[in-house]
Amino acid sequence: MNVRDARKDDARDLAYLINLAGEGMPEYLWRRMAAEGESPMAVGIERAGREEGGFSYRHARVCVHRGRVLGMILDYRLPDPYDLAALADCPSVVRPLVRLEARVPGSWYINALATYPDARGKGVARLLMAQAEASAIAAGCETLSLIVASENRPARRLYDRQGFDEIASLPVIAYPGCRHGGEWQLMTRALDTG
C-alpha cells in the first residue's frame, strides 16, 4: 500500500468515500444541487474533479494498492481567523460543523477519512492519518482537528486510539439519509513539532 496525491480521475472514488465519511450528508446536499435528471453522485463526482474548493481532489490523498483506491483523506489548514460571517448562507445541517470548525482556527483539519468496507482493518486509516500528521507538521500546524458523529462508534474508537480528545460538541441536525444522530464531536490532538 502507498499514499499518493489524489488525481482528477479519482473523482468517482472520492465522491463515494466522502459521502461515506460524511454520514450521507454530502449526498443529501448534492441532491439539492442536482439538475433535473442528474444523480446526486454525478454532482459529487463533478465537485471532486474541481480544481478549487474545499471538496476538490487537490485537497485529497488516496491509499492505493495494486492500482485500486482503498481509502482517502481530505485535509487542509483551517483559516485563522475563521470567519463566520457567511454562516447564515450555509444549509442548516452544515452549520453545527462550521461552528465547531471555527473553534480551532489554524489547525490542520481532517475533513474526511474513509476506507472502502472491504479494506477496513488493514491499516489504511492509520496510514492516511500518518500522512495527515506529516502534512500538518510541514505546514507549521501545532494541532490536528476533526469532527465525528458521536454514534459513529468505529470512527470514534479509531480517533481515541490515535490520541484525539473531544473538546466541544453540537447536536446533529437530522437530514434525509442521516446515518448517525447524537452529536457532532470536535476532537483535537496536539502535534509534536519539536
N, C-alpha and C positions, 0 to 999 in steps of 0.2 A: 504494500500500500504506500502511496505517496500523496502529498498535498500539493496542489498547484492552484494558481490563479484561475478563476472561472473564465470561460470564454463565451462569446455570444452564442455559439452553438450548444452551450449547456443550458440554454434558457428553459427548455422543457423540464429538465431535472430540477432546476432552481425553482420554477413555479410550483411543481409538485411538493418539493421539500419545504418551501417557505409556508405553504398552506398547512402542511403537517405541523411545523413548528409553531405556526400562528394560531393553532387551535381552531382552524376553519374560518377565522376572521378574514384572511386575505380573499378567499373565495366569495364570502359574503360581500365584501367591498367591490370585488371585480364584477360580481353580478349586477351591482348598482351602476357600474361604469359601462357595461356591455351594450353594444348597439343591438337592435332587434335582430335575432337570429344568431348572434355571436355568443359563444360559450364563455363562461367565466374563466375557464382555464386558458382560452385563447387570449383573453385580456392579460392574464398573468404572464403568459409566455412573452407577449409583446412588451410588457413592462420590464421583465427580467432582461430582455435584449436591448434595453435602452442604454445609451452612453452615459446618462446622468440620472440623478435621483437616488433616494435612499435605497430603493429596491432596484438595483442595477447589477448586472454581472460584474461590474467593475469593483464592487464592494464585497464580492463573494470569493471564497476559496472552496474547492471541492477536494474530497478524498477519493482517489481513483485506484482501482485495482484491475489490471488487465484490460484497460480501456473503458471500464464501467464505473460510473459515478456511484459511490456508496453513500455519501453524505455531503453536507455543505454547511458552511458557516458564513453568515453575513454580519460583518462587524466593522466598526469605524469609531472615530473620536467624536464625542458629542460636542456641540458648540459650547463655548464659555465666553460670555454669559449665554445662558439658554433662554431664548425669547419666547414667552408665552402669549404674545400679542395676538397671534392668529388662532388661538385655541378654539374660539367660538366657531371658526370655519371648519374645524375637524368634525368628522362624524362622531356622534355621541359615544359610540362604543370604543373609539380610539382615545378619547380624552383622558381617561384614567392612566393610560400608558404614557401619554405625553406629559401629564403632571408628574408621574414618577420619574421619567427621564430627566425632567427639569431639576430634580433634586440632586443629580450627580453630574453637573456640567464639567466638561473637560475630561470625563472618564472615557475609557475605551469600552464602547458599548457592544455587547453581543446581542444584536437584534434578533437573530435566529440561528438555531443549531438544530439540525435534523439529520437522521440516518434512515435509509430505507429499512423497512421492518426486517427483511432477511439478512441485513448486515449488522444488526444490533448485537451487542455483546462481544464484538471482535476488536474493540479498541478504536473505532473510527472517531467517536465523540472525543475521547481523550486526546487523540492525535490532532484533531481540529482545535481543541481548546489550547493545546500547547502552542499551536501556530498563532492563535489569537493573543496569547500572552507575549510571544516574541514580537508580534506586530505592535502591541501596546507599548512595550519597553522601547522599541525602536522609535516610536512616535513621541517618547518622553512622557507617557502617561504613568501615573502612580497607582491607578485603581482600575480594575475591571468591573463592569456592571452588566446586569441582565435583569429581565423581568420574566417570571414564570407563574403560571396559574397554580394556586395552592393545591388544587385537586389533581394536578398532573404529577402524581407521586413518583413515577420513574425518573422524570426530569429533575424533580426536586432532590431525589436521592443522589443523582449524578452531581448536582451542584453542591450539595452538602459534602460529598466526598472530595470535591475539588477545593473545599475550603471557603466557600461563599457563605456569607451571613445575611440574613434578612434585615433590612434597615427601615423599610416602610411598606405599606400595603394600601390598596384601594379596592373596593368591590368590583368584580367583573360585571359589566352590563351585558345581559344576555342578548343574543342575536340569533337569527336562524342559522342552524348548523353549529351552534356553540357546543364544544365538546366537554368543557370543564367549567364549572361555576366557581363559587368561592371568591377568592381574592386574587388580584394581581400582586405578586410579591416582588419588590425591588430588592435585589441581592447584590452585594459587592464583595470584592476581595482585594486587599492591598497587594501591590506588586513589590517584589524585592528588586529595586532598581540600583542598589549599591553594588 
